[in-house]
Amino acid sequence: MATMTVRGIDTEVAKLLKDQANSEGISVNALLLKMVKESLGVEKKRRTKIYHDLDHLAGTWSEKDLKEFQKNVEDLEKVDKELWK
């Protein structure tokens, strides 16, 4: 396996690469290898994009929040049988 060095990566691109690698839980090297393989068609791109923009909300509801939500959507659970005749 060959070893290569990439020179001339500006600060902004380096930060974006580090952030992307960190968000995917992989090293910058692994991220760059994946990007190169995908761009050359050696490895297929993942079709489904994974978003993490709402992760900070996961598990943050209190019992009070849950009850309030359930109360607010209660009417959505009702089916008007006349509409389905």
GILINUR-V295602 format. One record per residue. SS is DSSP state (H for helix, E for strand, L for the rest). PSI is psi in degrees with one decimal (NA if undefined). OMEGA is omega in whole degrees, 0 to 359 (* if undefined). Layout:
<<SS:PSI:OMEGA> <SS:PSI:OMEGA>>
This chain:
<<L:134.4:183> <L:151.6:174> <L:130.8:181> <L:154.1:177> <L:135.0:177> <L:123.7:180> <L:159.2:174> <L:19.9:178> <L:118.3:182> <L:166.5:186> <H:-41.9:182> <H:-46.1:180> <H:-40.7:179> <H:-42.8:179> <H:-43.3:179> <H:-40.5:178> <H:-44.4:179> <H:-42.5:179> <H:-44.4:180> <H:-46.1:180> <H:-42.8:179> <H:-43.1:181> <H:-27.9:178> <H:-7.5:179> <L:30.7:180> <L:169.3:178> <L:162.2:177> <H:-38.5:179> <H:-47.0:179> <H:-38.7:178> <H:-46.8:180> <H:-41.1:177> <H:-43.3:179> <H:-44.9:181> <H:-42.3:180> <H:-46.3:180> <H:-42.0:179> <H:-43.0:183> <H:-27.3:178> <H:-4.4:179> <L:9.7:179> <L:-34.4:180> <L:134.4:181> <L:143.5:176> <L:146.8:175> <L:128.7:183> <L:-37.0:184> <L:122.8:177> <L:134.6:179> <L:125.7:180> <L:146.6:179> <L:13.5:185> <L:-16.8:179> <L:6.2:182> <H:-35.5:183> <H:-14.6:180> <H:-16.2:184> <L:128.1:177> <L:18.6:184> <L:-4.2:181> <L:138.3:173> <L:172.6:176> <H:-39.3:179> <H:-44.4:178> <H:-43.3:180> <H:-47.8:181> <H:-40.1:179> <H:-42.4:178> <H:-47.4:180> <H:-38.8:178> <H:-41.6:183> <H:-25.8:180> <H:3.1:181> <H:-44.7:181> <H:-25.4:180> <H:-18.0:180> <H:-16.7:184> <L:138.8:179> <L:127.0:176> <L:102.4:185> <H:-25.9:179> <H:-31.5:180> <H:-20.0:185> <H:16.2:178> <L:NA:*>>
